[in-house]
């Protein structure tokens, strides 16, 4: 089984104009990371391939949530379901957790 990614909720927000605007360079990194996952790559390895994404697991009340860096200002937050090998994107843009 290969890894897959679910960012449907973020796509709905984007289509409704209710998303956080991320510069083109940041979105380019996101799409490159997403393509690597769709090729079956583990999200951490995909982040390593894209480079400078600072993949990390959060702690405390956000334990179980992972983030990658798109830019100094913007992150992608997501959860992993290892058994199903699925990435579920929680947010794209801004910092996570929201302040």
C-alpha positions in Angstrom: 0.0 0.0 0.0 1.3 3.5 -0.9 0.8 6.7 0.9 -2.1 9.0 -0.1 -3.1 12.6 0.9 -6.5 14.1 1.7 -6.6 17.9 1.5 -10.2 18.1 0.4 -11.3 20.3 3.3 -8.6 22.8 2.4 -9.6 22.7 -1.3 -13.2 23.5 -0.3 -12.0 26.5 1.7 -9.9 27.6 -1.2 -12.8 27.4 -3.7 -15.0 29.4 -1.3 -12.3 32.1 -0.9 -11.9 31.3 2.8 -8.3 30.2 2.8 -5.1 31.8 4.1 -3.2 33.3 1.1 0.2 31.7 0.7 2.8 33.1 -1.7 3.4 31.1 -4.9 6.8 29.9 -3.8 5.2 28.3 -0.6 2.4 26.7 -2.6 4.9 25.4 -5.1 6.7 23.6 -2.1 3.3 22.3 -0.9 2.4 20.9 -4.3 5.9 19.3 -4.7 5.5 17.6 -1.3 2.0 16.5 -2.2 3.2 15.0 -5.5 5.9 13.0 -3.6 3.3 11.6 -1.2 1.0 10.7 -4.2 3.9 8.8 -5.6 3.8 6.7 -2.4 6.6 8.4 -0.4 6.3 8.7 3.4 5.5 12.4 4.3 8.8 12.8 6.2 10.8 11.5 3.2 8.8 13.7 0.9 9.6 16.7 3.0 13.3 15.7 2.9 13.2 15.5 -0.9 11.6 18.9 -1.2 14.1 20.3 1.3 14.0 23.0 4.0 10.5 22.0 5.2 11.4 21.4 8.9 9.1 18.3 9.4 8.1 18.0 13.0 5.6 16.4 15.3 3.9 18.8 17.8 3.7 18.1 21.5 1.3 18.8 24.4 -2.3 19.4 23.4 -1.3 19.2 19.7 0.4 15.8 20.1 -0.3 13.7 17.0 -0.3 16.7 14.7 2.7 17.2 12.3 3.8 20.3 10.5 6.0 21.3 7.6 7.3 24.7 6.7 6.4 26.4 3.5 8.0 29.7 4.4 9.1 31.6 7.5 5.4 32.6 8.0 3.4 29.6 6.6 3.0 26.0 7.6 1.0 22.9 6.7 -0.5 21.0 9.6 -1.6 17.4 9.2 -2.2 14.1 10.9 -0.9 10.7 9.8 -2.9 7.4 9.7 0.0 4.9 9.5 -2.1 1.8 9.1 -4.0 3.3 6.1 -0.9 5.2 5.0 -2.9 8.4 4.7 -2.1 12.1 5.3 -5.0 14.3 6.4 -4.3 18.0 5.9 -5.7 20.2 8.7 -4.5 23.6 7.5 -2.4 25.3 4.9 -1.0 28.7 5.6 -0.3 30.7 8.7 1.2 29.2 11.8 -0.2 26.1 13.5 -1.6 26.1 16.1 -3.3 29.3 15.3 -2.5 32.1 17.7 
